[in-house]
Amino acid sequence: MRLTNRHKKPLYDFLNTVIIAIILLCLGLYLLEKLKFNLLGIEENLLLLIPLLIIVLFYLRGRQIFEYDSDSETLTIKNKNNFLFWSKISNDEFPKYKILSYNILNLFIIKKLYIVIHSKKHQSVRLKYDISYLTKKEVNDIKYSLSKIIQDNKKKSKINDN
């Protein structure tokens, strides 16, 4: 199964531009208020709080672009940011038989995918991916695919044990 939300990149670029414009506008208004007008009083701090909340919210949601490919014998997952300042990229590729389990953390605005794989050096390694920008259907498709992979791994291990 292949899944990607790369086609939404222009939307994320637009949102990034709007967020940067809001941040610059609020900071400019704060400086004008502080240095020239003095109309708002203590409410002028909201002009700093709004951009700070936007940045924290955007950072907590995680990476926007998610690519998942389980068509071959390996599972390939790419997770990258589309924001200028946070260009952290996660690119993992491993055989399907190494997958031990998975878990999806679904909070109010944050969704994370945790995959536990078997490693030679360690007993298990936990990989984390941001899936906050995926739709509910896409998350369900990933759940189905990973469940099927784990089920196949259990069947193969039972056959090998006998």
Secondary structure per residue as TSV (DSSP state, phi and psi in degrees):
chain	resnum	aa	ss	phi	psi
A	1	M	-	360.0	135.4
A	2	R	E	-114.7	136.9
A	3	L	E	-143.3	133.6
A	4	T	E	-151.9	150.0
A	5	N	-	-118.9	27.5
A	6	R	G	-64.2	-26.4
A	7	H	G	-67.5	-13.3
A	8	K	G	-91.1	5.9
A	9	K	H	-56.3	-42.3
A	10	P	H	-60.5	-36.0
A	11	L	H	-64.4	-43.4
A	12	Y	H	-67.2	-35.9
A	13	D	H	-61.6	-43.1
A	14	F	H	-63.0	-45.6
A	15	L	H	-62.0	-39.3
A	16	N	H	-62.1	-41.7
A	17	T	H	-64.7	-42.7
A	18	V	H	-63.4	-42.0
A	19	I	H	-63.4	-43.4
A	20	I	H	-64.1	-40.2
A	21	A	H	-64.2	-41.6
A	22	I	H	-63.4	-42.5
A	23	I	H	-63.0	-47.3
A	24	L	H	-65.5	-38.9
A	25	L	H	-63.4	-46.4
A	26	C	H	-64.6	-41.0
A	27	L	H	-66.1	-39.8
A	28	G	H	-63.8	-43.9
A	29	L	H	-63.6	-37.1
A	30	Y	H	-63.4	-45.4
A	31	L	H	-64.3	-41.8
A	32	L	H	-62.6	-43.0
A	33	E	I	-63.4	-45.0
A	34	K	I	-68.9	-43.0
A	35	L	I	-91.5	-27.3
A	36	K	I	-120.4	-52.7
A	37	F	I	-91.2	-48.1
A	38	N	-	53.8	48.5
A	39	L	-	-93.8	-34.6
A	40	L	S	-84.4	-27.5
A	41	G	G	75.0	-129.9
A	42	I	G	-72.8	-19.2
A	43	E	G	-68.0	-11.2
A	44	E	G	-63.1	-23.5
A	45	N	G	-67.6	-21.9
A	46	L	H	-62.8	-29.6
A	47	L	H	-67.4	-20.9
A	48	L	H	-93.4	-32.9
A	49	L	H	-69.7	-37.7
A	50	I	H	-61.8	-51.0
A	51	P	H	-63.8	-35.1
A	52	L	H	-64.0	-43.3
A	53	L	H	-64.4	-38.9
A	54	I	H	-63.5	-44.9
A	55	I	H	-64.0	-45.1
A	56	V	H	-63.2	-44.4
A	57	L	H	-61.9	-45.2
A	58	F	H	-64.6	-39.6
A	59	Y	H	-69.1	-39.6
A	60	L	H	-67.7	-32.3
A	61	R	H	-64.2	-28.3
A	62	G	-	95.2	-163.4
A	63	R	-	-74.1	141.6
A	64	Q	S	-84.8	-42.1
A	65	I	E	-90.5	125.3
A	66	F	E	-130.6	128.0
A	67	E	E	-127.1	133.6
A	68	Y	E	-134.4	128.6
A	69	D	E	-139.1	117.1
A	70	S	-	-123.7	24.3
A	71	D	S	-73.5	-33.9
A	72	S	S	-95.7	-162.8
A	73	E	S	-76.8	-9.8
A	74	T	E	-113.4	155.7
A	75	L	E	-105.6	124.5
A	76	T	E	-115.9	125.0
A	77	I	E	-130.4	126.1
A	78	K	E	-121.1	135.5
A	79	N	E	-138.9	114.8
A	80	K	E	-138.0	158.9
A	81	N	-	-93.1	148.6
A	82	N	-	-108.3	8.2
A	83	F	S	-94.1	146.6
A	84	L	S	-59.2	-44.0
A	85	F	S	-88.4	-25.5
A	86	W	-	-112.8	84.8
A	87	S	-	-101.9	37.6
A	88	K	-	-71.3	130.0
A	89	I	E	-120.7	134.3
A	90	S	E	-116.3	118.8
A	91	N	E	-131.9	106.5
A	92	D	E	-122.5	141.5
A	93	E	E	-142.8	125.2
A	94	F	E	-152.1	157.7
A	95	P	E	-66.7	147.8
A	96	K	G	-64.2	-31.8
A	97	Y	G	-67.0	-14.4
A	98	K	G	-82.5	-11.2
A	99	I	E	-72.7	124.0
A	100	L	E	-97.9	-44.8
A	101	S	E	-162.3	172.4
A	102	Y	E	-146.2	160.1
A	103	N	E	-149.2	140.5
A	104	I	E	-115.7	119.0
A	105	L	E	-91.3	120.5
A	106	N	E	-124.2	96.3
A	107	L	-	-98.3	-171.0
A	108	F	S	-54.2	-55.8
A	109	I	S	-121.0	-0.1
A	110	I	-	-118.5	131.1
A	111	K	E	-127.7	131.2
A	112	K	E	-131.3	144.4
A	113	L	E	-110.4	124.5
A	114	Y	E	-113.2	126.6
A	115	I	E	-120.7	129.7
A	116	V	E	-103.6	123.4
A	117	I	E	-120.7	155.7
A	118	H	E	-82.9	137.8
A	119	S	-	-129.4	150.1
A	120	K	S	-71.7	-40.5
A	121	K	S	-74.8	-39.2
A	122	H	S	-117.5	164.6
A	123	Q	S	-66.5	-45.1
A	124	S	E	-152.9	153.5
A	125	V	E	-125.2	135.4
A	126	R	E	-105.2	120.0
A	127	L	E	-104.6	141.6
A	128	K	E	-122.9	134.5
A	129	Y	E	-133.4	144.9
A	130	D	E	-90.6	123.4
A	131	I	-	-125.6	26.7
A	132	S	T	-64.3	-26.9
A	133	Y	T	-94.3	6.8
A	134	L	S	-88.1	152.0
A	135	T	-	-77.9	168.2
A	136	K	H	-62.5	-38.6
A	137	K	H	-64.1	-42.8
A	138	E	H	-64.5	-39.8
A	139	V	H	-64.3	-42.1
A	140	N	H	-64.0	-36.6
A	141	D	H	-64.4	-40.2
A	142	I	H	-65.3	-43.3
A	143	K	H	-57.1	-46.5
A	144	Y	H	-62.0	-46.0
A	145	S	H	-63.3	-46.4
A	146	L	H	-67.3	-37.9
A	147	S	H	-62.7	-40.8
A	148	K	H	-65.2	-41.8
A	149	I	H	-62.2	-45.6
A	150	I	H	-65.4	-40.0
A	151	Q	H	-63.5	-42.9
A	152	D	H	-64.0	-38.5
A	153	N	H	-63.4	-39.8
A	154	K	H	-66.1	-40.4
A	155	K	H	-63.0	-43.6
A	156	K	H	-66.0	-38.2
A	157	S	H	-68.6	-34.3
A	158	K	H	-67.0	-39.9
A	159	I	H	-66.0	-41.6
A	160	N	H	-68.6	-31.6
A	161	D	H	-70.3	-31.9
A	162	N	-	-80.6	360.0
